[in-house]
Amino acid sequence: MKKLLAISMAMVLALSMLVACSTSPGGNASGGGKKKYAIVFKNAGNPYGEKQMEGFKNAIEELGGEAILKAPDQPTAEAQIQIIEELIAQRVDVIAVVANDPDALQPSLKKAMNRGIKVLSLDSAVNTKSRIVHINQADPERIGRVQIQAMHEMIGGKGEIAVLSATSQATNQNLWIEWMKKELEDPKYKDMKLVKVAYGDDLRDKSVAETEALLKSYPNLKGIIAPTTVGIAAAGKVLTDKGLKGKVQLTGLGLPSEMAEYIESGVCQWMYLWNPLDVGYLAGYAAHALAEGKITGKPGEKFKAGRLGEKEIVADRDGSQIMLGDPFKFDSGNIAEWKKVY
C-alpha cells in the first residue's frame, strides 16, 4: 500500500511539474511549434495600416513563424490595451505595436515583457520603458522639415498654412510637427504663418470635416500639410470638390494609390511617404531577431532583414531604434508607377 501511495505521489508531482513548465511566463502556447508574432495597428480599415500588417505577415511567414494581425475598431489607447491583454493571455512570443498613445500602453506592455514576451513598437512609438526597440520609417527631423520646405516652394514662401494631423497623442505625428515648427524658425519662413494644427483622428469623415473647418475659419489659407495618409486623402477630396486647385496647396504623407488622382489633377503637386510594406517587413525581421536572441535592442547591434539587407540598431534618446530610410517624393513624374505598388 505504501509503495502504491509513493508511486501515486510521484506521478502527481511529475504531472504538476509538467503543468508548471507549460504555463511558465512567456512560454509559447504552441508548445515548441511555430513562434507567434503579433502586430497591433492603430485602427481597422486604415489602408496604410493594412499594408504595414501585410509586410509584417510576409516577413514572419518567410521566417517560418505565425503572424497574428490585430487592429481595434477605434484609434484609442484603451482599445489597444484590450488587445494587448488578450495577446498576453495567448502567450504570444512577440508583440509589435503601432501606438495610439506613447504612455498609456506602458502598464500592459511592461506586463507583457515581465511574462517574457518581446515588445517592440513601429511607426508610432511607445515610450522607451514600454519596448525593447522601435522601428522608425525615416528620420523624424527630415520628415518634418521636408514638408515645410515643400510648402514653402508651393506657396512662394508667403501665406497662412495649417497642419491636419491624426490624433493629438500620436507620437510620430507630434514629433514631425515639432520639427516642422523648428524649420519655420528659419528667417526664410518669416512670411509664412502656421495658424492651426487640426486633428482628424485618422478617420476619413472627421478629417474631411476638419479640412472644411480650416477653410472656413481661415479664408486666406494658402496651404495644408497633412502628415497622415487618411488626412491628406480627405483634404485632397475637399479641395477638389470645392474647386480650390491652385488656390490652396496640399502636401504631406500619402499612399500613392489613394493620392494619384490628386497628384495627376494638380490638387497636390507632390507629397512624401515610405513604403508601409517595408516598415512592417522590417518590424517582422526585428521581431524574429529579438525572439531568437540575435539582438537585445542595444545600439550597435546588427541583423539581417531579408530583402532589406543588414540593419543596425541606433540610439534614440534614452532608448534605441532601427531606421528604414529617407522619405520618398511622389509627383506627377512617378505616381503612375507607384500607384500600382501600394
VEXMI-618604 format. One record per residue: x, y, z of N, C-alpha, C, O in turn; residue number from 0; residue in three letters. Coordinates in steps of 0.1 Angstrom, whole numbers. Atoms other than C-alpha are relative to their C-alpha. Layout:
     n.u     n.v     n.w    ca.u    ca.v    ca.w     c.u     c.v     c.w     o.u     o.v     o.w   seq   type
       X       Y       Z       X       Y       Z       X       Y       Z       X       Y       Z   NUM    Ala
...
! end
This chain:
     n.u     n.v     n.w    ca.u    ca.v    ca.w     c.u     c.v     c.w     o.u     o.v     o.w   seq   type
       8     -12       0       0       0       0       9      13       0       6      22      -7     0    Met
      -9     -12       0      28      24       9       7       2     -13       9      13     -17     1    Lys
      -7      -1      13      46      15     -23      -9       6     -11      -5      14     -19     2    Lys
      10      -6       9      14      23     -43      -2      14       2      -3      22      -7     3    Leu
       3     -15      -3       9      56     -25      12       8      -4      11      19      -9     4    Leu
     -13      -7       4      46      66     -31       0       2     -15       4      12     -20     5    Ala
       0      -1      15      42      58     -69     -11      11      -4      -8      19     -13     6    Ile
      11      -9       4       9      78     -70       5      15       3       2      23      -5     7    Ser
      -4     -13      -4      25     108     -52      11       5     -10      11      16     -14     8    Met
     -11      -4      10      55     107     -76      -6       4     -14      -1      13     -20     9    Ala
       7      -3      13      31     107    -106      -6      14       1      -6      22      -9    10    Met
       6     -13      -2      12     137     -92      10      11       0       8      21      -6    11    Val
     -11     -10       0      45     156     -86       5       2     -14       7      14     -18    12    Leu
      -5      -2      14      57     149    -121     -10       7      -9      -6      16     -17    13    Ala
      10      -7       8      24     160    -136      -1      15       4      -2      23      -5    14    Leu
       0     -14      -4      24     192    -115      12       8      -6      10      19     -10    15    Ser
     -12      -7       5      59     200    -127      -2       2     -15       3      13     -21    16    Met
       3      -1      14      48     194    -163      -9      12      -3      -7      19     -12    17    Leu
       9     -11       2      19     218    -160       7      13       3       5      23      -4    18    Val
      -7     -12      -4      41     244    -143       9       4     -12      10      16     -15    19    Ala
      -9      -3      11      66     242    -172      -8       5     -12      -4      15     -19    20    Cys
       8      -4      11      38     245    -198      -7      14       1     -11      20      -8    21    Ser
       7     -13      -2      23     276    -182      10      11       6       5      21      11    22    Thr
      -9     -10      -5      55     294    -173      -1      13      -8      -4      13     -19    23    Ser
       1     -13       7      56     332    -181       8       0     -13      20      -4     -13    24    Pro
      -7      -1      13      65     338    -217       1     -13      -8       6     -13     -19    25    Gly
       0      12       7      61     302    -227      -8       0     -12     -19       6     -12    26    Gly
       7       0      12      50     296    -262     -12      -9       1     -11     -21       5    27    Asn
      12       7      -1      14     285    -264       0     -13      -9      -8     -22      -6    28    Ala
       0      11      10      22     262    -293       9     -12       5      10     -22      -1    29    Ser
      -8      11      -6      45     241    -270      11      -5      -9      12     -17     -12    30    Gly
     -11       5       9      75     240    -293      -3       1     -15       5      -2     -23    31    Gly
       4      -2      14      56     247    -325       5      13      -5      15      19      -1    32    Gly
      -4     -13       5      57     279    -345      -1      11      10     -10      11      18    33    Lys
       1     -11      -9      65     310    -326     -11      10      -5     -13      11     -17    34    Lys
      11      -8       3      37     335    -325       4      15       1       8      20      11    35    Lys
      -4     -14       1      43     371    -336     -12       9      -3     -19       7     -13    36    Tyr
      12      -8       1      15     397    -331       4      14      -4      13      20       2    37    Ala
      -1     -15       2      12     432    -346     -13       6       3     -24       1      -1    38    Ile
      12      -7      -4     -13     457    -332       1      14      -7       9      22      -3    39    Val
       0     -13       7     -21     486    -356     -10      10       8     -16       5      17    40    Phe
       8     -10      -7     -39     518    -346     -15      -2      -1     -22      -1       9    41    Lys
      14       3       1     -73     510    -360      -3      -7     -13       5      -7     -23    42    Asn
       4       8      12     -91     488    -386      -4       9     -11      -9      20      -9    43    Ala
       5      -7      12     -99     499    -421       9      11      -5       4      19     -13    44    Gly
     -10     -11       4     -68     521    -425       9      -6     -11      16     -16      -8    45    Asn
      -8       6      11     -52     513    -459      15       0       3      22     -10      -1    46    Pro
     -15       0      -4     -17     523    -446       3     -11       9      12     -18       8    47    Tyr
      -2      11     -10     -21     500    -417      -1     -14      -5       6     -23      -1    48    Gly
       2      13       6     -33     472    -438      13      -4      -8      16     -16      -7    49    Glu
     -12       3       7      -2     474    -459      12      -3      10      20     -12       7    50    Lys
     -10       2     -10      20     476    -428      -1     -14       6       9     -21       8    51    Gln
       3      13      -5       4     445    -414       3     -11     -10       8     -22      -6    52    Met
      -3      10      10       8     427    -447      15      -2      -1      19     -13      -3    53    Glu
     -14       1       0      45     435    -447       6      -8      11      15     -16      10    54    Gly
      -3       8     -12      48     421    -412      -2     -14      -2       6     -23       1    55    Phe
       4      14       2      30     390    -421       9      -7     -10      13     -19      -8    56    Lys
      -9       6      10      52     384    -452      13      -4       6      18     -14       3    57    Asn
     -13       3      -6      83     386    -431       0     -12       9       8     -20       9    58    Ala
       1      11      -9      71     363    -404      -2     -13      -7       3     -23      -3    59    Ile
       2      13       7      59     337    -429      13      -4      -7      16     -16      -8    60    Glu
     -13       3       6      93     339    -447       9      -7      10      17     -16       7    61    Glu
      -9       5     -11     109     331    -413      -6     -12       7       0     -18      16    62    Leu
       6      12      -5      85     302    -406      -8       2      13     -11      -8      20    63    Gly
       8      -3     -12      65     319    -378     -14       1      -3     -18       1     -15    64    Gly
      15      -2       1      28     325    -372      -2      15       3       1      20      14    65    Glu
       3     -14      -2      17     361    -377     -15       2       4     -24      -4      -1    66    Ala
      14      -4      -5     -13     375    -357      -2      15      -3       6      23       3    67    Ile
       2     -14       3     -27     407    -371     -12       6       7     -23       0       6    68    Leu
      11      -6      -8     -48     429    -348      -1      15      -2       9      22      -3    69    Lys
       2     -14       0     -64     463    -350     -14       3       6     -24      -3       2    70    Ala
      13      -3      -6     -92     479    -329      -9       8     -10      -4      13     -20    71    Pro
       9      -8       8    -123     495    -344       3      15       0       2      22     -10    72    Asp
      -2     -14      -2    -114     529    -330      15       2       4      21      -6      11    73    Gln
     -14      -3      -3     -79     545    -328       2       6      14       6      17      16    74    Pro
      -2      -5     -14     -77     547    -290       9      -9       7      11     -21       4    75    Thr
      -9       8      -8     -52     535    -264      -8     -11       7      -3     -22       9    76    Ala
       8       9      -8     -80     518    -244      -3     -13      -9      -2     -24      -4    77    Glu
       3      11       9     -89     496    -274      13      -8      -3      12     -21      -3    78    Ala
     -13       7       2     -52     487    -280       3      -8      13       8     -19      12    79    Gln
      -3       7     -13     -48     478    -243      -7     -13       1      -2     -23       5    80    Ile
       8      12      -1     -76     453    -245       6     -11      -9       6     -23      -5    81    Gln
      -6      10       9     -60     436    -275      13      -5       6      16     -17       5    82    Ile
     -13       4      -5     -26     436    -258      -2     -10      12       5     -20      13    83    Ile
       3       9     -11     -41     419    -227      -4     -14      -5       0     -24       1    84    Glu
       4      13       6     -57     392    -249      12      -7      -6      13     -19      -5    85    Glu
     -12       6       6     -23     386    -266       9      -6      11      15     -16       9    86    Leu
      -8       5     -12      -6     382    -232      -6     -13       4       1     -23       7    87    Ile
       7      13      -4     -32     356    -223       2     -11     -10       3     -23      -6    88    Ala
      -3      10      11     -25     338    -256      15      -4       1      18     -14      -6    89    Gln
     -14       3      -1      12     337    -246       7       1     -13      14      -9     -17    90    Arg
      -8      -2      12      25     351    -279      14       2       3      18       5      15    91    Val
     -14      -2      -2      62     354    -283       5      14      -2      14      19       6    92    Asp
      -4     -14       2      64     389    -296     -13       9      -3     -22       4      -9    93    Val
      10     -10       3      41     420    -297       7      12      -6      15      18       0    94    Ile
      -5     -13       7      48     448    -322     -12       9      -1     -23       5      -6    95    Ala
      11      -9      -2      26     478    -316       3      14      -7      13      19      -6    96    Val
       0     -14       6      18     510    -336      -9       8       9     -21       7       9    97    Val
       7      -5     -12       9     531    -306     -10      12      -3      -7      21     -11    98    Ala
       9     -12       0     -22     554    -303       4      10      11      -1      21      10    99    Asn
      -4      -9     -11      -6     569    -272      14      -5       5      15     -17       7   100    Asp
     -14       4      -4      31     568    -261       1      -6      14      10     -14      17   101    Pro
      -2       4     -14      25     563    -224     -11      -9       5      -9     -17      14   102    Asp
      12       8      -6     -10     548    -218       2     -15      -1      -4     -22       7   103    Ala
      -2      14       2       1     514    -231      10      -6       9      12     -18      10   104    Leu
     -11       4      -7      30     512    -207      -3     -12      10       4     -22      10   105    Gln
       2      10      -9      14     491    -179      -2     -14      -7       3     -24      -2   106    Pro
       2      13       7       2     464    -203      12      -5      -7      15     -17      -7   107    Ser
     -12       5       7      34     463    -223      11      -5       9      18     -14       7   108    Leu
      -9       4     -10      55     461    -192      -4     -14       6       5     -22       9   109    Lys
       5      13      -4      33     432    -181       4     -10     -10       8     -21      -6   110    Lys
      -3      10      11      39     415    -214      15      -3       1      19     -15       1   111    Ala
     -14       3      -1      77     419    -210       4      -8      12      13     -16      12   112    Met
      -2       8     -12      76     406    -175      -4     -14      -1       1     -23       6   113    Asn
       3      14       3      60     375    -189       9      -7     -10       7     -18     -14   114    Arg
     -10       6       9      89     370    -212      -3       3     -15       3      -2     -24   115    Gly
       3      -4      13      72     385    -243       8      11      -5      10      21       2   116    Ile
      -8     -11       5      94     406    -265      -9      11      -6     -19       7     -13   117    Lys
       9     -11       4      79     440    -272       8      10      -8      19      15      -4   118    Val
      -6     -11       8      88     465    -300     -12       8      -5     -23       4      -6   119    Leu
      10      -8       7      70     494    -315       5       4     -14      17       2     -17   120    Ser
      -3      -4      13      69     506    -351      -9      11      -4     -20      13       1   121    Leu
       7     -12       6      58     537    -370      -3      10      10       3      21      10   122    Asp
       3      -9     -11      43     554    -339       4      -6      13      -1     -16      17   123    Ser
      -7       7     -12      64     547    -308      -7       1      13     -15      10      15   124    Ala
       4      -1     -14      56     539    -273      13       5       7      24       5       1   125    Val
     -11      -5      -7      79     553    -246      11     -11       2       7     -23       1   126    Asn
     -11      10       0     113     536    -241      -1     -10      11       5     -21      10   127    Thr
       2      10     -11     102     519    -209     -10     -11      -4     -11     -21       3   128    Lys
      11       9       4      74     501    -228       4      -9     -12      -4     -17     -16   129    Ser
      -4       9      11      95     484    -255      15      -2       0      23       5       7   130    Arg
     -14       3       1     129     470    -264       6       8     -11      17      13      -9   131    Ile
      -5      -8      11     134     488    -297     -12       5      -8     -23       0      -7   132    Val
      11      -6       8     114     510    -321       5       0     -15      16       2     -18   133    His
      -3       0      14     112     507    -359      -5      13      -6     -17      16      -6   134    Ile
       4     -14       5     112     542    -375       0       0     -15       9      -6     -21   135    Asn
       1       0      14     101     548    -410      11       8      -7      16       4     -17   136    Gln
     -10      -9       5     126     576    -416       4      10      11      -2      10      22   137    Ala
      -5     -10     -10     145     603    -397     -11      10       2     -15      18      -7   138    Asp
      11     -10      -3     117     624    -379       4      14      -4      -5      21      -8   139    Pro
      -4     -14       4     137     656    -385      -2       2     -15      -7      12     -19   140    Glu
       1      -1      14     139     650    -422     -15       0      -5     -18       8     -13   141    Arg
      14       1       4     102     641    -424      -7      14       3     -14      19      -5   142    Ile
       6     -13      -4      92     673    -405       4      12      -9      -4      19     -14   143    Gly
      -6     -11       8     115     697    -423      -4       0     -15      -7      10     -20   144    Arg
       3       1      14     109     684    -458     -14       5      -4     -16      10     -15   145    Val
      14      -4       3      72     691    -456      -2      15       0     -10      20      -8   146    Gln
       0     -15      -1      77     727    -446       7       6     -12       3      15     -18   147    Ile
      -8      -4      12     103     731    -474      -9      -1     -12      -8       7     -21   148    Gln
       9       2      12      78     717    -499     -11      11       0     -14      16     -11   149    Ala
      11     -10       0      50     740    -488       5      14      -3      -1      22     -10   150    Met
      -7     -13       3      74     770    -489       1       2     -15      -2      13     -20   151    His
      -2      -1      14      81     762    -525     -14       1      -7     -15       9     -17   152    Glu
      14       0       7      44     756    -534      -7      14       1     -14      18      -8   153    Met
       8     -12      -2      31     789    -520       9      12      -2       5      24       1   154    Ile
      -9     -12       2      61     811    -529       5       6      13       9      18      13   155    Gly
      -6      -5     -12      72     815    -493      -9      10       8      -4      15      18   156    Gly
       8      -9      -6      42     836    -483     -14      -5       3     -20     -12      -6   157    Lys
      14       3      -3       8     830    -465      -2      -9      12       8     -13      18   158    Gly
       4       8     -11     -10     811    -439      -1     -14      -3      -6     -18     -14   159    Glu
       1      14       3      -7     774    -436      -5      -7      13      -5      -2      24   160    Ile
       6       8     -11     -23     747    -414       5     -14      -1       9     -19     -12   161    Ala
      -3      15       0     -15     711    -404     -12      -8       4     -19      -4      13   162    Val
      11       9      -3     -41     684    -405       7     -14       4      12     -21      -4   163    Leu
      -7      12      -6     -27     656    -382     -10     -11       2     -22     -11      -1   164    Ser
       8      11      -3     -40     623    -370      -6       2      14     -15      11      16   165    Ala
       5      -3     -13     -47     621    -332      10       8       7      22       9       4   166    Thr
      -9     -10      -8     -33     646    -307      11      -8       8      20      -2      12   167    Ser
      -9       8      -8     -15     617    -289      10      -8      -8      19     -14      -3   168    Gln
      -8       9       8       2     601    -319      15       5       0      18      16      -3   169    Ala
     -14      -4      -2      39     601    -312       7       4     -12      14      15     -12   170    Thr
      -7      -4      12      51     602    -347      -4      13      -6       4      21     -10   171    Asn
       5     -13       5      28     630    -358       5      12       8      10      22       3   172    Gln
      -4     -11      -9      37     651    -328      15       3      -2      19      15      -2   173    Asn
     -15      -2       2      75     646    -334       2       7     -13      10      16     -14   174    Leu
      -1      -7      14      71     656    -371      -4      14       1       3      23      -5   175    Trp
       5     -14      -1      51     687    -362      10       8       8      12      20       5   176    Ile
     -10      -8      -8      78     697    -336      11       4     -10      16      16      -9   177    Glu
     -11      -4      10     104     696    -365      -5       9     -10       3      18     -15   178    Trp
       6     -10       9      80     715    -388       2      14       7       6      23       0   179    Met
      -1     -13      -7      79     743    -362      14       5       2      17      17       1   180    Lys
     -15      -4       0     117     742    -358       4       5     -13      12      15     -14   181    Lys
      -4      -4      13     121     745    -395      -6      14      -3       1      23      -9   182    Glu
       6     -13       2      97     775    -395       7      11       7       5      23       4   183    Leu
      -7     -10      -7     120     793    -371      11       7      -9      16      17      -6   184    Glu
     -10      -6       9     144     799    -400      -5      13      -6     -17      13     -10   185    Asp
       5     -13       5     142     835    -412      -6       0     -14     -14       9     -17   186    Pro
       6       0      13     134     825    -447     -15      -3       0     -21      -2     -11   187    Lys
      14       2      -1     100     815    -435      -8      11       7     -19       9      11   188    Tyr
       6     -11      -7      92     849    -420     -14       4      -5     -22      10       2   189    Lys
      13      -4       6      63     854    -444     -10     -11       0     -21     -10      -6   190    Asp
       9      12      -1      47     820    -436      -4      -1      14       4       1      24   191    Met
       6       0     -14      24     816    -406      -8     -13       2     -17     -16      -6   192    Lys
       8      12      -3      12     783    -391     -11       4       9      -9       8      21   193    Leu
      12      -5      -7     -23     792    -380      -7     -10       9     -14      -7      18   194    Val
       8      10      -7     -37     759    -368       6     -14      -2      11     -18     -13   195    Lys
      -2      15       2     -29     722    -361     -13      -7       4     -18      -6      15   196    Val
      13       6      -2     -61     703    -365       2     -15       0      12     -20      -5   197    Ala
      -1      15      -2     -68     666    -357     -12      -7      -6     -23      -5      -1   198    Tyr
      11       8       6     -88     643    -379      -1     -14       6      -9     -22       1   199    Gly
       0      14      -7     -80     612    -357       1     -11      -9      -3     -23      -6   200    Asp
      -2      11      10     -71     592    -388     -14      -6      -4     -14     -18      -7   201    Asp
      14       5       4    -109     589    -395      -4       9     -12      -2      21     -12   202    Leu
       3      -8      12    -120     599    -430     -10      11       2      -7      22      -2   203    Arg
      11     -10      -1    -152     617    -422       4      12       9       1      23       6   204    Asp
      -5     -11      -9    -136     637    -393      11       8      -7      11      20      -5   205    Lys
     -11      -8       8    -106     646    -415      -6       9     -10      -1      20     -12   206    Ser
       7      -9       9    -130     659    -441      -6      12       7      -5      23       2   207    Val
       7     -11      -8    -149     679    -415      11      10       5       8      22       4   208    Ala
     -11      -9      -5    -116     693    -401       6       9     -11       9      20      -9   209    Glu
      -5      -7      12    -104     703    -436     -10      12      -3      -6      23      -6   210    Thr
      10     -10       3    -137     721    -442       0      11      10      -2      23       7   211    Glu
      -1     -10     -11    -134     739    -408      12       9      -2      10      21       1   212    Ala
     -12      -9       2     -99     751    -416      -3      10     -11       1      22     -10   213    Leu
       3      -9      11    -111     766    -449     -10      11       3      -9      22      -1   214    Leu
      10     -10      -5    -140     783    -432       6      10      10       4      22       9   215    Lys
      -6      -8     -10    -120     796    -403      11       9      -5      13      20       0   216    Ser
     -11      -8       6     -91     808    -424      -1       2     -15       4      -5     -23   217    Tyr
       3      -2      14    -104     822    -457      12       3      -8      12       2     -21   218    Pro
     -13      -3       7     -68     833    -466      10     -11       0      21      -9      -4   219    Asn
      -9      11      -1     -53     799    -461       6      -4     -13      -1      -4     -24   220    Leu
      -8       3      13     -26     791    -487       4     -15      -1       6     -19     -12   221    Lys
      -4      13       1     -17     756    -478      -3      -9      12      -5      -4      23   222    Gly
       2      10     -11     -24     724    -458      10     -11      -1      13     -16     -12   223    Ile
     -10      11      -1       2     699    -447      -7     -11       8     -11      -8      20   224    Ile
       6      11      -6     -13     665    -438      10     -11       1      11     -19      -8   225    Ala
      -9      11      -1      13     641    -424      -6     -13       4       0     -20      12   226    Pro
       7      12      -3     -11     613    -423      -8      -4     -13     -14       4     -19   227    Thr
       6       5      13     -24     591    -452     -15       2      -1     -20       6     -12   228    Thr
      14      -2       0     -60     594    -442      -3      15      -1     -12      19      -9   229    Val
       2     -15       1     -58     632    -437       2       6     -13      -5      14     -18   230    Gly
      -4      -6      12     -41     640    -469     -10      -4     -11     -13       5     -20   231    Ile
      10       4      10     -66     620    -490     -13       7       2     -20      11      -7   232    Ala
      12      -7      -3     -95     636    -472       1      15      -4      -8      20     -10   233    Ala
      -2     -14       4     -81     671    -478       0       1     -15      -5      11     -20   234    Ala
       0       0      14     -75     662    -514     -14       0      -6     -17       7     -16   235    Gly
      14       1       4    -111     654    -518      -8      13       2     -15      18      -7   236    Lys
       6     -13      -4    -123     686    -501       4      11     -10      -4      18     -15   237    Val
      -6     -10       9    -100     708    -522      -5      -2     -14      -8       8     -22   238    Leu
       5       4      14    -112     690    -554     -14       4      -1     -19      11     -10   239    Thr
      15      -3       0    -149     693    -545      -3      15       0     -13      19      -6   240    Asp
       3     -15      -1    -146     730    -537       7       8     -11       6      20     -11   241    Lys
      -7      -7      11    -126     738    -568      11       9       4      13      20      -2   242    Gly
     -11      -8      -5     -96     751    -549      14      -4      -5      24       0       1   243    Leu
     -13       3       6     -69     736    -571       8      13      -3       3      22      -9   244    Lys
      -9     -12       3     -40     761    -572      -2      11      10       6      20      11   245    Gly
       2     -11     -10     -56     783    -545       4      -4      14      10       5      21   246    Lys
      -5       6     -13     -49     761    -515       9     -12      -4       4     -22      -9   247    Val
      -9      11       3     -18     739    -518      -1     -11      10      -5      -9      21   248    Gln
       1      11      -8     -16     705    -504      13      -9      -1      17     -12     -12   249    Leu
     -11      10      -1      13     682    -493      -1      -7      13      -9      -4      21   250    Thr
       0       8     -12      21     657    -466       5     -14      -3      14     -16     -12   251    Gly
      -4      15       1      24     619    -463     -12      -7      -5     -23      -8       2   252    Leu
      11       7       5       1     598    -485       3     -12      -7      15     -15     -11   253    Gly
      -1      12       7      -5     565    -501      -1       3     -15     -11      10     -19   254    Leu
       1      -3      14       3     567    -539     -13      -4      -6     -19       3     -15   255    Pro
      13       5       6     -28     546    -548     -12       9       3     -21      11      -5   256    Ser
      11      -9      -4     -51     570    -529       2      14      -5      -7      21      -7   257    Glu
      -3     -13       4     -33     602    -539       2       3     -15       4      14     -19   258    Met
      -3      -1      14     -27     595    -576      -9      10      -7      -4      18     -15   259    Ala
      10      -9       7     -59     613    -588       3      15       4       1      23      -5   260    Glu
      -2     -14      -4     -50     644    -568      14       6      -5      15      18      -8   261    Tyr
     -13      -4       6     -14     645    -580      -1       2     -15       4      11     -20   262    Ile
       2      -1      15     -24     639    -616      -9      12      -3      -7      18     -14   263    Glu
       8     -12       3     -50     667    -614       7      13       4       3      23       0   264    Ser
      -7     -12      -4     -26     691    -597      -4       5      13       1      15      18   265    Gly
       4      -5     -13     -45     695    -565      11      -1      11      13       7      19   266    Val
     -13       2      -9     -14     681    -547      11      -1     -10      12     -11     -18   267    Cys
     -11       0      10      18     689    -567       9     -12       3      14     -19      -6   268    Gln
      -8      11      -4      38     664    -547      -2      -3      15      -6       6      22   269    Trp
       1       4     -14      39     645    -514      11     -10       3      19     -13      -5   270    Met
     -11       9      -4      61     621    -495      -6     -12       8     -17     -12      12   271    Tyr
       3      11      -9      60     587    -478      12     -10      -1      21      -7      -8   272    Leu
      -9      11       1      79     555    -474      -9     -12      -3     -21     -10      -4   273    Trp
       9      12       3      67     520    -482      -4      -6      12       4     -13      19   274    Asn
       5       6     -12      45     508    -454       2     -15       1       3     -21      11   275    Pro
      -3      14       1      50     473    -466      14      -3       6      16     -13      13   276    Leu
     -14       2      -5      87     477    -458       1       3      14       9      -3      21   277    Asp
      -1      -3     -14      81     492    -424      -5     -12       8       2     -16      18   278    Val
       5      12      -7      60     462    -414      10     -12      -2      12     -20       7   279    Gly
      -9      11       3      85     438    -431      12       1       9      17      -9      15   280    Tyr
     -11      -2      -8     114     453    -412      -3      -3      15       5      -9      22   281    Leu
       5       4     -14      94     450    -379      -1     -15       2       3     -20      12   282    Ala
       1      14      -1      88     414    -387      14      -7       2      15     -16      10   283    Gly
     -13       6      -1     125     406    -391       6       4      13      14      -4      19   284    Tyr
      -5      -4     -13     134     426    -360      -7      -8      11       0     -12      21   285    Ala
       7       9     -10     107     407    -340       6     -14       1       8     -19      11   286    Ala
      -6      14       0     122     374    -351      14       0       6      18      -9      13   287    His
     -14       0      -5     158     385    -343      -1       2      16       8      -4      23   288    Ala
       1      -1     -14     146     395    -308      -4     -13       6       1     -18      16   289    Leu
       5      13      -5     127     362    -303      11     -10       0      11     -19       9   290    Ala
     -10      10       2     157     342    -314      13       4       8      22      -4       9   291    Glu
     -12      -4      -8     181     362    -291      12       5      -9      23       6      -4   292    Gly
     -11      -5       9     201     375    -321       3      15       3      14      19       1   293    Lys
      -2     -14      -4     196     411    -309      -7       2      14     -16      -6      17   294    Ile
       6      -3     -13     188     426    -275      -6      14       1     -11      19      11   295    Thr
       5     -13       0     179     461    -286      11      11       3       8      23       4   296    Gly
     -11      -9      -4     213     477    -278       6       6     -13       8       0     -23   297    Lys
      -6      -7      12     227     504    -302      13      -7      -4      22     -11       4   298    Pro
     -12       7       5     254     489    -324      -2     -14      -5       6     -19     -13   299    Gly
       3      14       4     238     455    -328      -5       0     -15     -12      10     -19   300    Glu
       4       1      14     232     444    -364      -7     -13      -3      -5     -23       4   301    Lys
       7      12       4     209     418    -380      -4       1     -15      -5      12     -21   302    Phe
       4       0      14     198     407    -415     -15       1      -1     -22      -6       6   303    Lys
      14      -2       1     164     419    -425      -5      -4     -14     -11       4     -21   304    Ala
       5       5      13     156     398    -456       4       8     -11      16      11     -13   305    Gly
      -3      -7      12     154     417    -488       4      14       3       9      21      -7   306    Arg
      -4     -14      -3     161     450    -470      15       0       4      21      11       6   307    Leu
     -14       1      -3     196     438    -462       3       2      15      -6       0      23   308    Gly
      -4      -1     -14     216     444    -430      -5      13       6      -4      23       0   309    Glu
       4     -12      -8     202     468    -404       7       1      13      10      -9      19   310    Lys
      -7      -2     -13     218     484    -374      -9       7      10     -17      16       6   311    Glu
       8      -7     -11     202     495    -341       8      12       4      20      11       6   312    Ile
      -7     -13      -3     210     531    -333      -7       6      13     -18       2      16   313    Val
       5      -6     -12     205     552    -302     -12       9      -3     -13      15     -14   314    Ala
      12      -8       1     171     570    -297      -3       6      13     -10       0      21   315    Asp
       1      -6     -13     173     594    -268       5     -10      11      16     -14      11   316    Arg
      -4      10     -11     172     570    -238      -3     -14      -4      -3     -23       4   317    Asp
       3      14       5     163     540    -260       7      -3     -13      18       3     -15   318    Gly
      -7       4      13     171     525    -294     -11      -1     -11     -22      -4      -8   319    Ser
       9       2      11     156     523    -328       7      -5     -13      20      -5     -13   320    Gln
      -6       5      12     161     509    -363      -7       9     -11     -19       9     -12   321    Ile
       5      -8      11     157     533    -393      -2      -7     -13       6     -15     -17   322    Met
       3       6      14     141     522    -426       7       8     -10      15       2     -18   323    Leu
      -7      -8      10     153     552    -447      -6      14      -1     -14      17       7   324    Gly
       5     -14       2     146     587    -460     -14       0      -6     -18     -10     -13   325    Asp
      13      -1       6     111     599    -470       2       1     -15      11       7     -20   326    Pro
      -1       0      14     104     594    -507     -10      10      -6     -21      11      -2   327    Phe
       9     -10       6      89     621    -530      -8      -6     -11      -2     -13     -20   328    Lys
       9       5      11      59     612    -552      -5      12      -7     -11      21      -1   329    Phe
       5     -11       8      50     636    -580      -6      -5     -13      -7     -17     -15   330    Asp
       7       4      13      34     636    -615       9      -9      -9       5     -16     -17   331    Ser
     -10       8       8      66     620    -629       1     -14       4       5     -23      -4   332    Gly
      -1      14      -4      64     588    -609     -12      -6       6     -12     -18      10   333    Asn
      12       5      -7      29     585    -594      -6     -12      -8     -12     -21      -2   334    Ile
       7      11       8      16     563    -623       7     -14       3       0     -24       3   335    Ala
      -7      12      -3      43     537    -615      -3      -5      14      -6     -16      17   336    Glu
       1       4     -14      39     538    -577     -14      -3       4     -17     -10      14   337    Trp
      14       3      -5       1     538    -575      -4     -15      -2     -14     -19       3   338    Lys
       3      14       2       2     502    -588       6      -8      11       3     -20      13   339    Lys
      -7       8     -11      25     492    -559      -7       0      13      -9     -11      19   340    Val
       7       0     -12       6     504    -529      -7      14       2     -14      16      12   341    Tyr
! end
